[in-house]
Every structure is written in C-alpha cells, then in structure tokens.
Amino acid sequence: MTTDGDRLAALRREFDESFARAAAAAAGDSERLVAVRLGGDRFALRVAEIASVHPITAITRLPGAPRGQLGIVNVRGQLAAVYDAATLLGYTSAGEPHRWCALCAEDRGMGLAIGAVEGYLRVERASLRAIAAEDETNRLLTHAFEHEGRVYRVLDVSAFRAAVAELVGARGPR
Amino acid sequence: MSDKDLQSYFRAEAREISDGLSRALLALARGEPSDGAVRELFRLAHTLKGAARIASRPMIGDLAETMEDVLAVHREAETELSAQEIDEFLRLVDVIDGELRALEPAKEHAKAATTGEALESVRIDLQELDRLTEAVFEARVQAASLRSSAGGIGALVDDAQRTIRDLAGDAERRSGAALRSVERARAAVDELRKALAVTESQLTARADALWRELERVRSQTDRLRMVPAESIFDALERAAHEAAHATGHAIALTTAGGRVRVDRHVLPTVRDALIHAVRNAVDHGIEPPDVRVAAGKPRNGRITIRVARTGNRVTFSCIDDGRGLDVDAVRRAAVDRGLVPDPDGFGVEDAARVVFAPGFTTAPQVTPLSGRGVGLDVVRAAAERFDGEARLSSEPGRGTEVSLLVPVTLASVPALTVRHAGPGLEHAHVLVPLDIVAGTVGVRHDAIVRSPNGDLVRYGDEMLTFVPLSRVLGAVPSPRAPEDRWSVVILRAHGQSVALGADGLGAILEVVVRALPAAAGRPPFVLGASLDIEGVPRLILDARAIVSAARSLVGATSGAAPAATRRAPILVVDDSLTTRMLEQSILGSAGYEVDLACSAEEALEKAAARRYGLFIVDVEMPGMNGFDFTATTRRDARLREVPVILVTSLASDAERRRGAQCGAAAYIVKGEFDQRVFLRRVEELLG
C-alpha cells in the first residue's frame, strides 16, 4: 500500500528530476504540471504557480469562514489559509478528504486543498487548448490538454488567488 | 551631540526614508493598489524635510518640500499621483540619493569593520531570521515525534511483559523438552524486554534533552526578533534637541522603560511616530524659557519618553510639561474644517480626539518642523497599522501626554487555554491573552440569569454579560443540563467586563502570537494564532474585541435557545427507525430542529407542506430510493435550493459519483460515520 510519505517522496523525486532535466529540455516548448483529482475529475496545476505540496495533518477552522475556506494550517512553521479547490470550482463536495495542500508560489500564505495528487506531467505547450470563460467558475480554468488518453483541465492559481481575495475582501474590516 | 554624530544620524535616516520613497513610488509605478500611498509618501517627504533642515542640508530639505507640497494637494483632494508625477518624484529621489552618496565619508565601511562595536554585533536580515525560526520549528516537531516514537517502544516493553506472563502460565502446563523450549523462549523474550526497556529509557532521555535544547534555541531565536525600546531613544533625543535648537526653546529629555523589548517589525514605525510627537511637543507644547519662568515653571521644558509593557501591548508615551492643548484653537480649527458641526460644549476630550484627524493643525503657518499638524496624524496611522491605539490627554498649563499603544506582535505572551467541547470543531482549544483575564469562575448552567438584554452571570457584586465561547467561534453550542457547569473567564477591557463561557480551562502557556496570513481574511474576534507542541495552529482570541462586541454576541446564547434553532428545520429521511432516532438525537443535541420521514414519498409530502433547510436522506429505501429523491428535488424549482446529504452504507466510488451526479451536496458512508464531520457538514450546508 502506498503511503502519503511514499507518494510525497516520489513527487519530490519527480520534481527534482524535472529540475535536473530542465537544462537539457527546450524549456519554452513544454509546460510542467502536477496532475490532481478534484471531485472525481482530473485537473492539473502549473508547477510554476505552486511553491510546494504538503500533506495536510490538521486544519484549524476560523470563525465566520467564507464558503470554501477550510481554515489555517501549519506548513513548516508558517501559517497558510487553505481553501477547498473543489468547492471554489463549484463542486458540491461529497465529503472528499482534503489530503494535500498546494501552496501558491505568489503567496505562500494561501494554499489549495486537493483530494489526490496523481503525479507529475510534462506536456507540449502547443497541446494546451484555451477554455472559453463562460461563467465565474470557468475563470479558474484556463486550459485543457490530453495526456495518455486522459483529459485534464488546468487550474489557474492566480485566478484562485483573486477569487480568494474577493471572498475575504468582501467581508470587510474587522 | 557633535555635528559629526548629527550628520551620521541624518545620513542613516535619510537613506531609510529615500528607500521608503523609492519602494512606494515603484509600487505605484507598477500599478499596485495605492490605498494610503499618498499619505505614506507625504509622511516620508515631511520627515525627510524636517531632518534635512535640522542637519543643515537645505538642498535635500528643498527637494523633500517640493514633493511634500505636491503630495499635500493630493492628500487634501484625495486624488492619486499621475504617472508623470511618479516619474518626476522618482527622479527627485535619485537626486536625493546622489546628495546622500556625496555626504558619505570615504572608507566608512572599511573603518567600521575595525571597530570593536562592529565585531560584537552583526546585522541580521529579517528574512534570514524567519528562515531560522522556520528551521527551528521543524526541528521541534521532529523532536516531538521522536519522543512519541520512544513512547511506542514503551508499549512494546509492556507487550513483552505480557508475553512473558503468558509463557510462564504455559510453562506450568508443560514438562520435559516442551518445558525447556518454553523456558528458552521466555528467557529470550525477557532479554528482548530488557533491551527494549534500556533503548526506550535512553531514547526518551535523549529526546527530552534534545527537546530542552531546542526550546532554548527557540527562545533565543524569538529574542532575536525583539530589540530593546531604548534603541530608538537616541533618535528621539536627537529630534528633541534639534527641534529645541530650531525653535529657541530649552528642553530636557528623559527616558524610562528602555529595556522593554519590542518586535523589530514594530519599532521603526513607532520611532517615526514618536519623532513627530517629540517635535510637536517642542514646537507647540513647550513654552519659550521666559514664559515658563514667568509661569513658575523650570526654565527647561521637560519631555519624558516612557515605555511600559502590559500583557501583549506596549505603551509608548511622550509627556511634556508645556502649555497643554489649546482647546479654543483646536475648536476653531475643527469648526473651520467642518469636523465639529456644533462647537458648543466642545471640551478637552473632544479636542484630544480631533487632533488625530489627518492633516489637522492649529498652526497658523507652516513651520519647518511640524507646522502642518502632521505629527499626531502619524501617531494615529502608526496605531492603526498595528491595530493599536493612539491617545492624548492634556491639562491646560500643565502639559500633554501622547500615547501610542501597539501590540508586541511576536513577543511571547502568557495566554490561558480555553476549551470548547461542542460538536463540529476538531481543534477547539483557543487561547486568551492573560492580560485581559480578570478571573475565572465555575457557574452552573441554571445559575445563568436571563434578561431582556441577554444572559447574565454574577461575578462578585457585578452582573456581567454572559457570552458563550461557541458564539464567539461561530460553532454549534454543546447541549446543557441545568446542573452542568460552565468554566467562565472574566474578560476586562475598556473599563468593561464580560463573562466568557467555556467548557473547560487548560494550562497557562507562553505563546508566540503569529499574524494570520492575508488570505485568511479577518475572522471576527481572532487576534492571531500560535502553534502548539505538535505544530497545530491554535487561535488566539481578540478578547478586547469580544468585550467591545459583547452586546451583539448576547441573545440566544447559553443553550436554552441555541442559535441553530433559528435556522430552517432539517428533514431526516430513512426507513430505519434506529438511524432516524440516532440522527435526530445528534442533530437535536446540537440545537437543530428535526422532522422525520420513513420514506422518500413521505418526505416529498412533508417538503411540500413545510420549508426545510436541509434533507438528510438514506439511499436504499423501499419505493423511491435516495438517489431518485435527490434527483426529483433537484428538478423541483421550490426544492432545488435545499441541499441533500446522502447517508448510506453504499461505499463504492460508482455510488459516490452517482450521488454527486444526482445533485447531492455531500455523501456520508455509514461505515465511516463521524459525528463531528457530520455536524460540520450540516452546519456548512445550513449556512
């Protein structure tokens, strides 16, 4: 049985190897992504947009939390506010456990909780297809791509940040 | 102070201000949010102007004043800088930087390295310090885990002991070769037990020693973040003397409380605010020497800088023995600016409030030092920045005291652990800063007095407003029997007291207050968080805010009429009587109103007759099943907004997916049923 620790170690190895390969690869032609599962569907996060991925051990809820906010977690001594990526995408969560937290590269004080991390992918940039922004939820999804016969949609972490800023900003000052 | 010292101080301050101007202007040039930017730039330009005039650097003073004049217009009109103005300002900052470089004495750095002072202290980058704190924290978590592992070996020792006892019993029933075999096994296990016991003992001792060492490292690391308040006294003294020199006033400045340690992040802002307060005191407070002598006062005006710590706050006071606040002048200026619609009855307290308004001044003309009335505006802004307070008290003819109260944000503060045992919260230990705690008392639930203004408890001779902790945390209150006891914490602030009702009290701990990340928003009544021994964040309550907001927190509070009962009722649909009763019991205990239906068809009838907030539905039922009930209600315009939780023994992924496809908001498997998770889902969905 694969434990969280094994999974994390494998992910870290893949990350490290990807950095080692970076010099050889034509960096401009490919995109590095982390494949995740949300609400049973496949998604991917751009490696460049996330600082790190951590297993979630304990979440402390905050009073008056807006929809999607799970609480705060401790990541190596620093606090981060964690949001349920699935809820922000409009999924009516079916009790999926929040096992992983992806910290945003631009703001390590914010993380997205995800149910399952599938692995690391490198895809040709040309294979990413833009998704038309039709509604509020789709603004969080910029592109889609196919990899080994599976379709993944790319989560726009910056758009998640903006959505969270709107959520917490809308509640006004203390 | 020698002129050499003065110039050295000026260069250091001016470099810092120039950096601040650059940063703020570049942020504006990048199009970043500009809230408060004009005010901040104005403050910096104003400070630089004053410092340059004192250090006899007229060119820098003039450049700063040019910026100040433009910014004053924008500040008044509440408008933003244009792109052209930003570019021009950046050019001016470049000129100022050039002037400052020209002032640098040659080989300053090489010389500094040879001094004893340079060898005894080093500058530490705050980010490096943060990384050190992070590493120390991680090491503590690992050490805690090591201690826990040692405990696991202790359990193995116990197992081995039990095995030895079992083998002893076995040996009594055996003889000959079988007995010898059991005896050998028993001896081997005993050897193993002894070896494990020794290992456990050594591991525990070493883990404890490691923990203690790491605690020392943590404590020292925390202290590195704190610097004594006296480190800003030189700058204040300099400002006071140069202001006295410029105005012709004679002053004597004394300081007290310099050993109080304050967070490095806080102190620079406090220093800037106090410099303005000191300049204001010299310029507007202290009378000319002849006037003082005529009034029977000492020739030299006295200014005292006093620092005092109370709990997690530090008060910086600037006290002068000057003429005091000119209430009439403040009233006239306030009326002119439209700050006071009715000047009748305008007293010293009103004046003390008005002088903190942005840009407020009573000075008839702008003076090189503080004539724009910027001083107290800066004090107020510093207080706001750290969620602190700015105060002023004054007595005509006797002097003025300006105080700035700021939190010691990263200092260790003593805090009382308070427990909330209600359902729906996993980590319901919160911390209350001890400086706000006036006492604790146990109170029976039936001793709480109901009144039209909310619940009250008696504390000594007082009847205090009672606020349950669950109300503060926005959590589900725990059910109460009349004889149940509340652990009541008496909070005292702003001259008012409030009784906070908790389910238990824990240890008093020294905790490090960490600010919540910006992405957490500003949750009500939360000051910050602290990490417990296992690294779990514990919330630190903003007890002052609780006292201030007590009136809005009272009402349906103490369990007799919990908040949740005001919500729409829940309909539980299940063909199993046991499940219905169990769910009703859990939900009822948590304060929800519950209706029951034993089939989907009956549930649809009930839903047609009454408005529900939530359906909790079994999947496998005779007749219509839970999936079909969910799909049916999703198609019904009147019911589709009512969320559905499916509670079922069906645990496969396919069934979970089907639940989601039908539109269920949550899917809970009976085999994995956890009351807390269940109640949290209910709470989330009822909103």
Interface residues (C-beta under 8 A of the other chain):
Chain A: G39 G40 T57 A58 I59 T60 R61 L62 P63 G64 A65 P66 Q69 I72 V73 N74 R76 G77 Q78 L79 A80 A81 Y83 Y91 T92 S93 A94 G95 D107 G109 M110 R161 V164 A165 L167 V168 G169 R171 G172 P173 R174
Chain B: T133 E134 A135 V136 F137 E138 L425 E426 H427 V472 L473 G474 A475 R514 L516 P517 A518 A519 A520 G521 R522 P523 P524 F525 V526 A529 L531 E534 G535 V536 P537 R538 L539 D542 A545 P643 D653 R656 R657 G659 A660 G663 A664 A665 A666 Y667 I668 V669 V677 R681
